[in-house]
Amino acid sequence: MIRLRDRMLALAVLFALARGGLVQADEGMWTFDNLPAAQLKAQYGFEPTKEWIEHLRSSAVRFNSGGSGSFVSADGLVMTNHHVGADTLQKISTKDKDYYKEGFLAKSHAEEAKAPDLELNVLVSIEDVTDRVLAAVTKDMDDAKAAVAKRGAMAKIEKESLDKTGNRSDVVTLYQGGRYSLYTYKKYTDVRLVFAPEFDIAFFGGDPDNFEYPRYDLDVCFFRAYENGKPAKPTHFLKWSPEGSKEGDLTFVAGHPGRTSRLFTMAHLEYLRDKSFPLLLDMLHSREAHLLEFSKRGHEEARQAKEDLFSIQNSRKARIGGHKGLKDDALMARKRAAETELRAKIKSDDAKHAAFGAAWDKIAEAQKVADSIRVPYATLEAGYAFDSNLFSIARNLVRLAEEKTKPNADRLREYRDSALESLELDLFSTAPIYPEFEAAKLAHSLKFWQKVSPDDQLIAKVLEGRTPEEAAKAIVASSKLGDVAVRKALAEGGTAAIKASHDPMIKLALVVDKEAREIRKIREDNVDGVQSAQYALIAKALFSEKGDSTYPDATFTLRLAFGQVKGLLIDSKIIPAYTTMGGAFEHADKHHNEPPYKLPQSWHDAKAKRAFRLDTPLNFISTADIIGGNSGSPVVNRENEVVGLIFDGNIDSLVLDFAYDDRLARAVSVDSRAILTSLKTIYNAQALADELTGK
């Protein structure tokens, strides 16, 4: 196992003390170059070998659409969730064929449907480049200048790696700026859909059951990665467990958790609780209501809006849960006590106080800056005001043209050389764009902008005397950016083509870009830059108190989590670890077989034929430490065999953004036995089942 150098141990205690204690039993989203070998041996008597680690790491897959997956056959078969694959399902569906709703099965390689813009990443290597990044910072630099210098160094390292390896190369900020690692990935951009079940079983129980348990979902989807027009031949892929799992088993999750905030200071958490989350939730509630109204216009409108609606509802429920955690007095008191204790120790030592004492106050000041630009940053830069695929395309074209005129090190991060191939895959996607839906979304988001920024003069420049509905309809109707050839011509033409363009969506992007960039610059210099520098100092302060090894906050990079298959005890009621396929029918009956508790006809037909055992495990829960982004992660046993597929957490897991707690928090998985059984007995997909089992 690759260990961090002593200097990096300074970062470790940061997490232990920030949580108000040492790492708990099954806590951790561990980087693959710093796995908790001693903890696993002491706790479970398990020692992962170098080969075990490499095999799991190399089998894991990241979806650029936001999610995880894994290679599960020698022919490039990739397993993930239906809701991770939903973006592709939506894009390849048509008015006449709704694969998102009805499901999909390719009987042969020739029938596999190509995803228009899906990129899969497989981690090849991790390299500590902290020294190189920090070497760009000189003593005379303030936090803002230091942040610019570090971004430039990161871009240089990424470009060198790209030129040398040809692999996707990302310098990842870990420990909130305490460490920097170069992650290189093998990319697959020819990805084809193989299988998806019906939406009604993939998301059985709908929004009411989301983040709840018991669950009864077959949230699975299979893709295939191709190279040179043929199925990829990965060196590593996961084998299927013939027995599955049982209560008490140790399991492992290899996936890409998106973001956690467990390191944050009290001032930072209070800003999220009191300022950032309320604005975000306001936007999510507003968009959800609008999408529900749009869906009522007709079947086709509902189909077009379905994936956006699912995403918004999922985010809304997750953020409500996280916000509830931030308002939990006990959790916040624990955080506050740990922070107060550490600051008191530092204050008692003059040298430490001089070196580290101001860090918390500077982070607190940064939150004041964040609050002062909170609304314009959210609306202009984060896109709350411009909910439109066409606007996203226009902004990328406008910024791409300008950024490519600059040295690589001076560009916005998303336009650095090492990121361009991935950006262009999305920019030139052939996925359908629906004008009526685009106009409706844009109009609604413009009205939201008016609501939260009633005095913003930029709104008047955008609307030009029109209502949001009139402006959105006119802009979308006259835009030609739905044509990929037009996008490519603008990208190739650079700044001259952008300036000469009469496309109203390009003009809209140009009108707001100056102010959006200015707000972003303030944020990067006076919030992000300050936090990066000051959190690194807090890490050093903590190391001066106690050194240990732990994991960084989630960054949508590959992590290993572990935990036991374990049920729940709530109010003296035992919640078993497993649900069954038969239980799904009972759950449907309990809710009168009405949507979202209506099982697909395929399940009723198979049950009538007694094609499968009703006691076949369908879902199960474990204590593994997961968060959003882990969706689609494989769950493996000690032998590195697939026993499940992560698809959710329960409602008590939503606080894991800020602190781990395994008393009630659980990771929810699809059982491998249900996946195999359903393929064989419900979907007539014996060939796919044989491929999974190596037959």
C-alpha positions, -999 to 999 in steps of 0.1 A, spaced: 0 0 0 13 35 -9 15 56 22 14 94 24 46 110 34 49 124 70 42 159 59 8 147 46 -1 133 79 -7 169 90 -39 167 70 -52 137 87 -61 149 121 -80 177 105 -108 154 98 -108 135 130 -110 166 151 -133 184 127 -158 156 134 -154 159 171 -135 126 175 -116 98 159 -128 81 127 -157 59 135 -161 22 127 -169 21 90 -163 57 82 -143 68 53 -142 76 15 -106 65 11 -83 74 -18 -68 43 -34 -32 54 -25 -41 56 12 -64 28 22 -70 20 59 -51 -13 59 -45 -14 97 -81 -5 104 -94 -32 82 -71 -58 97 -79 -48 133 -116 -45 127 -124 -73 102 -92 -94 99 -90 -85 63 -57 -74 46 -62 -62 10 -33 -72 -12 -17 -49 -38 -33 -71 -65 -67 -68 -48 -65 -31 -47 -53 -27 -83 -80 -51 -96 -108 -31 -79 -94 3 -88 -89 -7 -125 -124 -22 -127 -141 9 -114 -156 34 -139 -166 71 -137 -195 85 -158 -190 120 -169 -228 125 -166 -223 122 -128 -221 87 -113 -201 55 -110 -199 21 -126 -177 -9 -131 -164 -33 -158 -182 -66 -153 -170 -87 -183 -140 -92 -205 -159 -76 -234 -162 -41 -219 -196 -46 -203 -202 -18 -177 -228 -19 -149 -243 12 -134 -277 25 -122 -307 32 -144 -307 67 -130 -271 72 -140 -279 59 -175 -311 80 -176 -294 109 -193 -285 87 -222 -318 69 -222 -335 103 -225 -313 114 -253 -317 83 -275 -355 82 -269 -380 97 -294 -416 106 -294 -424 71 -307 -399 51 -286 -394 60 -250 -365 38 -238 -364 57 -205 -399 46 -197 -402 13 -215 -367 -1 -211 -341 -14 -236 -324 -47 -245 -299 -53 -272 -300 -89 -284 -266 -85 -301 -237 -61 -303 -252 -47 -335 -283 -36 -316 -265 -17 -289 -274 20 -291 -246 45 -291 -247 72 -265 -243 107 -281 -220 123 -255 -211 98 -228 -175 96 -215 -163 69 -192 -131 73 -171 -110 46 -156 -83 56 -131 -48 47 -143 -26 64 -117 -24 88 -88 7 111 -83 13 135 -54 21 168 -70 17 190 -39 52 202 -39 50 213 -76 17 232 -70 28 249 -39 62 258 -54 43 283 -76 34 303 -45 58 329 -31 59 345 3 48 380 -10 16 366 -25 -17 372 -8 -43 344 -9 -59 356 -42 -25 357 -61 -15 324 -46 -47 308 -58 -40 321 -94 -5 308 -92 -17 274 -80 -43 271 -108 -15 280 -133 7 253 -119 -21 228 -120 -28 235 -157 9 231 -165 11 197 -148 -21 185 -165 -8 196 -200 25 179 -194 7 147 -184 -17 149 -213 12 153 -238 31 125 -222 4 99 -217 -25 109 -239 -48 102 -209 -72 125 -193 -52 144 -167 -68 162 -137 -50 178 -108 -73 172 -79 -75 194 -48 -77 173 -17 -80 182 20 -95 216 8 -61 226 -5 -37 207 18 -27 182 -9 -28 181 -47 -28 148 -67 -26 142 -104 -52 117 -115 -48 102 -149 -77 83 -166 -81 61 -196 -111 75 -215 -139 57 -234 -160 79 -256 -176 52 -278 -202 39 -253 -233 19 -262 -264 10 -243 -270 -27 -237 -299 -30 -212 -322 -10 -190 -354 -21 -173 -386 -1 -173 -386 32 -153 -415 19 -131 -392 -8 -115 -360 12 -117 -376 39 -97 -404 19 -80 -419 40 -52 -409 73 -70 -402 104 -50 -422 93 -19 -398 63 -14 -366 81 -25 -340 82 3 -362 58 23 -359 21 33 -372 -5 28 -369 -2 -10 -378 -24 -39 -359 -10 -70 -342 -27 -99 -321 4 -105 -296 -11 -129 -284 -4 -164 -257 -19 -186 -235 -2 -212 -206 -14 -233 -173 4 -239 -159 2 -274 -124 8 -288 -117 11 -325 -153 0 -332 -150 -32 -312 -160 -41 -277 -132 -30 -253 -111 -57 -236 -103 -43 -201 -75 -60 -183 -95 -59 -151 -132 -66 -146 -153 -78 -116 -166 -113 -114 -201 -121 -102 -206 -137 -68 -226 -169 -71 -239 -166 -35 -244 -129 -30 -242 -116 5 -257 -122 39 -263 -102 71 -230 -92 88 -208 -96 57 -180 -71 51 -185 -54 18 -166 -28 -2 -178 1 -24 -156 15 -52 -171 47 -66 -169 84 -71 -186 103 -42 -193 138 -55 -187 163 -26 -187 164 12 -181 192 36 -168 174 67 -138 196 70 -156 229 70 -153 253 99 -183 265 119 -185 298 100 -185 279 67 -212 255 78 -233 284 92 -231 301 58 -243 270 41 -271 266 66 -283 302 67 -275 315 32 -265 291 5 -289 262 11 -320 284 14 -313 300 -20 -306 266 -36 -337 251 -21 -358 280 -33 -345 274 -69 -351 237 -67 -387 240 -54 -394 266 -81 -380 244 -109 -398 213 -97 -432 231 -97 -425 244 -131 -415 211 -146 -446 194 -131 -468 220 -147 -450 216 -181 -454 179 -179 -492 183 -176 -493 197 -211 -492 163 -227 -475 129 -230 -447 142 -251 -440 172 -228 -439 148 -199 -414 126 -217 -392 156 -225 -392 169 -189 -390 135 -171 -352 133 -166 -349 170 -156 -378 165 -132 -362 134 -116 -329 152 -112 -345 182 -96 -367 162 -72 -337 140 -62 -316 171 -55 -344 188 -36 -349 159 -13 -311 154 -8 -306 191 0 -335 192 24 -319 163 43 -285 180 43 -301 213 55 -318 194 83 -284 181 94 -270 216 95 -299 226 117 -293 197 140 -282 213 173 -264 182 185 -243 178 154 -235 215 153 -226 215 190 -202 186 184 -186 205 156 -184 237 176 -168 220 206 -141 203 185 -132 236 168 -132 255 201 -109 230 217 -84 231 189 -84 269 187 -78 271 225 -48 248 222 -33 268 194 -39 301 213 -20 288 243 12 284 222 26 317 209 44 302 179 14 282 168 -10 311 174 12 333 152 13 307 124 -22 294 124 -44 314 147 -59 337 121 -71 309 97 -106 305 112 -112 342 112 -101 345 76 -124 317 65 -152 335 84 -144 367 65 -145 348 32 -181 337 40 -191 373 43 -177 379 8 -195 348 -4 -228 361 10 -223 396 -6 -221 379 -41 -244 350 -33 -273 359 -55 -254 373 -85 -230 344 -84 -259 318 -83 -279 335 -110 -251 346 -135 -223 321 -130 -240 290 -115 -268 293 -140 -299 297 -118 -311 324 -143 -304 305 -175 -319 270 -174 -313 261 -210 -292 236 -229 -289 261 -257 -276 288 -233 -250 263 -219 -238 257 -254 -237 294 -262 -217 302 -230 -192 274 -238 -187 287 -273 -183 323 -261 -158 313 -234 -140 287 -254 -132 313 -281 -119 338 -256 -100 313 -234 -82 297 -263 -65 330 -270 -48 329 -236 -19 308 -224 -31 274 -210 -21 283 -175 -42 315 -175 -75 300 -186 -106 292 -167 -101 256 -154 -128 240 -176 -111 254 -208 -75 242 -201 -60 220 -228 -63 188 -208 -101 193 -205 -109 204 -241 -115 169 -256 -141 161 -229 -157 196 -232 -160 193 -269 -176 158 -266 -205 175 -247 -205 207 -268 -209 188 -301 -234 162 -288 -260 151 -312 -286 147 -284 -320 162 -293 -329 197 -281 -366 205 -278 -374 242 -286 -407 244 -267 -391 229 -236 -360 251 -239 -382 282 -241 -403 272 -211 -372 265 -190 -355 296 -200 -386 318 -193 -390 303 -159 -354 308 -149 -355 344 -161 -385 350 -139 -367 334 -110 -338 359 -116 -363 387 -115 -377 374 -82 -343 371 -64 -327 402 -81 -355 427 -86 -330 456 -88 -305 440 -112 -302 463 -142 -287 435 -163 -321 419 -164 -334 449 -184 -306 445 -209 -315 409 -214 -352 413 -217 -351 445 -239 -387 454 -228 -401 420 -232 -416 396 -206 -394 366 -197 -418 344 -218 -416 367 -248 -378 370 -246 -372 332 -241 -395 323 -269 -379 347 -294 -343 338 -284 -349 300 -287 -369 303 -319 -342 322 -337 -312 304 -323 -294 280 -347 -273 263 -320 -294 232 -321 -275 224 -353 -241 207 -344 -226 220 -376 -233 256 -366 -217 250 -332 -186 235 -348 -183 264 -372 -185 289 -344 -159 270 -324 -135 268 -353 -140 305 -361 -130 316 -327 -135 351 -314 -141 366 -349 -170 342 -355 -185 348 -321 -184 386 -325 -199 383 -360 -226 359 -349 -262 372 -350 -275 341 -331 -296 355 -302 -284 329 -277 -248 338 -285 -257 374 -280 -274 366 -246 -243 348 -235 -222 378 -245 -245 403 -227 -241 385 -193 -206 372 -196 -186 402 -184 -205 405 -152 -206 367 -147 -168 366 -151 -163 395 -127 -184 377 -100 -165 345 -106 -132 363 -102 -143 378 -69 -154 343 -57 -122 326 -68 -99 353 -53 -117 362 -21 -136 330 -12 -121 299 -28 -85 311 -27 -88 322 9 -104 289 19 -77 268 1 -49 287 18 -64 288 53 -77 252 54 -42 241 46 -29 260 76 -55 245 98 -43 211 87 -7 219 98 -21 232 131 -39 199 137 -8 179 129 10 198 156 -15 183 180 -18 148 168 -7 129 137 -28 102 120 -40 91 86 -75 96 72 -94 105 41 -101 138 23 -135 152 16 -152 138 -15 -141 153 -49 -158 131 -75 -126 110 -76 -123 73 -70 -127 62 -34 -131 30 -14 -157 27 13 -165 -4 34 -192 -16 58 -212 -45 70 -246 -56 56 -267 -45 86 -303 -38 93 -318 -11 114 -335 -7 148 -359 23 148 -382 29 177 -378 -7 188 -388 -19 153 -364 -41 134 -359 -31 98 -343 -62 81 -312 -57 59 -329 -73 29 -361 -68 9 -373 -94 -17 -388 -95 -52 -420 -108 -36 -419 -79 -12 -422 -55 -42 -456 -70 -51 -467 -67 -15 -455 -30 -14 -474 -24 -47 -506 -40 -32 -503 -19 -1 -504 12 -23 -533 -1 -44 -510 -6 -74 -512 30 -83 -482 50 -97 -455 53 -85 -462 19 -69 -473 2 -101 -450 -27 -112 -443 -33 -149 -464 -59 -167 -433 -79 -174 -430 -85 -136 -466 -96 -133 -462 -119 -163 -431 -136 -148 -447 -139 -114 -478 -156 -130 -455 -181 -146 -437 -187 -113 -405 -179 -132 -386 -167 -101 -385 -172 -64 -404 -145 -45 -379 -147 -17 -350 -136 -40 -332 -107 -23 -339 -74 -42 -323 -46 -22 -301 -45 9 -285 -20 32 -250 -16 46 -230 8 68 -207 18 39 -199 56 38 -214 69 6 -228 101 -8 -241 114 -42 -219 104 -70 -216 69 -56 -247 59 -75 -237 30 -98 -208 19 -76 -202 -19 -74 -205 -35 -40 -180 -64 -37 -171 -90 -11 -137 -100 2 -130 -119 -30 -137 -88 -51 -169 -104 -65 -200 -83 -72 -227 -88 -46 -246 -55 -52 -249 -22 -68 -252 11 -49 -282 32 -59 -292 53 -29 -289 61 8 -316 63 34 -330 96 47 -305 94 77 -276 92 53 -282 127 40 -263 142 69 -232 124 57 -223 155 37 -212 170 71 -204 141 94 -205 103 94 -229 84 117 -236 47 113 -264 44 139 -292 50 113 -274 60 81 -273 33 55 -262 27 19 -289 11 -2 -280 -14 -30 -296 -36 -56 -288 -72 -48 -267 -91 -74 -291 -120 -72 -321 -99 -82 -302 -85 -112 -293 -119 -124 -327 -134 -117 -345 -106 -135 -323 -108 -166 -330 -146 -169 -366 -148 -159 -383 -114 -167 -363 -98 -195 -353 -128 -216 -317 -117 -214 -300 -150 -209 -270 -140 -230 -264 -110 -209 -267 -131 -177 -242 -156 -191 -218 -128 -199 -220 -116 -163 -214 -150 -149 -186 -159 -174 -204 -187 -191 
